[in-house]
Amino acid sequence: MEDCIFCKIVSGGISSQRVYEDSQVLVIRDINPQAPVHLLLMSKKHIASALDVSEADVPLIVRIMVVASQLARKEGLAERGFRLLTNVGREGGQSVPHLHFHLIGGRQMSWPPG
């Protein structure tokens, strides 16, 4: 999508601090981190949100989960815990209409989230 900021990041049109990349997934450091570790795991394929995931996207979603697990270990979060989430829609806190997951850790998380 031409006006999608994450599509521009995926294509290299906007610079980012890349942590991981393969043919399906790009992971960057969040520019407004909410914890000592705050990564954004995004699909390279433009999917607006979790509501738009189809059966054909199952391998992609599994890939994102595997990458999240690997990065949680690499970033030192696996033993203490972390949060992995995606926001959906305006009231759900989604500010960029491109499927992405937040991997957040390195501090105590509270519940319920704000």
KABEL-V722328 format. One record per residue. RES is the residue in one small letter. PSI is psi in whole degrees, 0 to 359 (999 if undefined). OMEGA is omega in whole degrees, -180 to 180 (* if undefined). Layout:
BEGIN
RES/PSI/OMEGA + RES/PSI/OMEGA
END
This chain:
BEGIN
m/132/-174 + e/323/-175 + d/8/-179 + c/120/-178 + i/323/180 + f/326/174 + c/323/177 + k/323/176 + i/314/179 + v/317/-177 + s/350/-179 + g/3/180 + g/337/175 + i/132/-178 + s/154/-180 + s/165/175 + q/94/-176 + r/134/-179 + v/325/-176 + y/147/175 + e/138/169 + d/194/-175 + s/342/-176 + q/336/-168 + v/140/171 + l/136/178 + v/129/179 + i/162/172 + r/136/179 + d/137/-180 + i/348/177 + n/69/-172 + p/140/179 + q/3/179 + a/169/178 + p/325/173 + v/122/177 + h/100/-180 + l/149/174 + l/119/177 + l/115/-177 + m/148/174 + s/142/175 + k/333/175 + k/135/178 + h/114/172 + i/127/-172 + a/317/-180 + s/180/178 + a/334/178 + l/341/-176 + d/6/178 + v/135/179 + s/173/176 + e/324/-180 + a/340/-178 + d/0/-178 + v/313/179 + p/325/178 + l/315/-179 + i/319/177 + v/318/180 + r/316/179 + i/318/180 + m/320/178 + v/315/179 + v/319/178 + a/316/179 + s/314/180 + q/316/-178 + l/326/176 + a/318/177 + r/313/-178 + k/323/-178 + e/2/177 + g/26/-177 + l/344/-169 + a/317/-176 + e/320/-176 + r/335/-180 + g/166/-177 + f/174/176 + r/137/176 + l/118/-175 + l/160/170 + t/140/177 + n/144/-179 + v/121/177 + g/169/-176 + r/310/-179 + e/340/176 + g/356/177 + g/12/180 + q/117/-179 + s/342/177 + v/120/-178 + p/66/178 + h/125/-176 + l/123/176 + h/156/180 + f/142/176 + h/127/172 + l/110/-172 + i/132/178 + g/184/-179 + g/5/175 + r/166/177 + q/129/177 + m/148/178 + s/163/177 + w/135/3 + p/155/177 + p/158/-176 + g/999/*
END
